[in-house]
């Protein structure tokens, strides 16, 4: 793997609220240089898949995106589940955190972090 960034058109959207919170978290947690936001899926959750959102280094199978100055890593194989997804930041009386609006989800659960495709 080379140090050259591969940038393709992003299949996901980060709202301005999400970008603001991601930058805040990166600063507060002193995320090291070379790390970006990893967006993905994993098996599990009450509907079959759960979202992955965290900070990580680039891996060989990743696509790389720049969204409003935030470097985003996503494993190529996850694109089928995440194409068109919008990651937002919600701050309300009942919940506070990142939310996922996924047009590919055939079913979701009440927690909002699990889906089936």
N, C-alpha and C positions, 0 to 999 in steps of 0.2 A: 504494500500500500504506500502511495506517495503522499507527500504533504500538500499536494495541489488539491484545492477544494473543488469538488464536483458540485455544481449548482444546476439544478433543474427546476422547472416550474413547480411550485409547491402544491401538493394535493390537499393541503390542509390550510385552515385559516386560524389565525390568532387574533382575537378582538383586541382593541386598544387597552381594555381593562386587563386582559390576560397578559399582554406584553408588559404593562406597568408592574404587575405583581411578579412576573418572572424576573424582571430586572431587579426588583426590590429583594427578592429571595436570593438571587445570585450575589448581590452585594452583601446582604446580611450574613449569608453563609460562606462568604469568601470562596466562591466556586473558582477553582484554578483555571488558568489560561489553558485553552485547548479543549475545554469541556463545553458541551452544548446541551440544549434541551432534547431529551430523548422522548419521542412520542411513539407508542406502539400498542400492541395487544398481547395478551397471554391467555392461555386456557384457564378457565376457572370462573368463579363468580356464580351467582344464582341463575344467570341466563346463558352461560356457556363461555363467554369471553369477558375479560376485564381490561380496562385501559391501563397503559403504562405511561407515566409522566414523571420524569426525573432528570437529573443531570448526569452526563456520562461522556466518555471519550468516544471518538468516531471508531467504528468497527468496519471491517472489510466489506460487509454486505450492506452497508448503509448508503442511502441517498442523503444528500446534504442540501438544506434549504436555508435561505436567509429571509427572515420575516421581520421587518421593521428593526433590523440590527440584531435580532436574536438568531443565533445559529441553531438550526433544528436538525437532529439526526433521526432517521426512520429506516428501519430495515426494509429493503425492497419488497420482501414477501408480505409485509403488513399493509402495503398500499391497497390491496383489494378490499380490506376491511375499513380503511381510513379515508379513502378518496372522498373529498368533499366535506370532511368533518370540520366543525368549528369548535375551537376551544375558547371558552369564555371564563371570566371571573365573576362569580355571583356573591353579593354581600347583602344578605337579607336577615330577617328576624329568625327564620327557621334553619337556614343553612348559609355557610360561608365557605367558598372554595372554588376550585375549577369545575366547570361543567362541560359536558361533551354533547354537542348536537350532531348526531351521526345519521346522515340520510340513508346509509346502508343497513342500519339496524332494523331487523324485522321485528324484534321484540326487545324490550328493556325491562329492568326491574325498578323498584321503588328507590333504590339507593342512587341510581343515576350513573353508576360506574360499571355496570355489567350489561351486556347485550348479547343477542344472537344474530347471526347473519345467514 
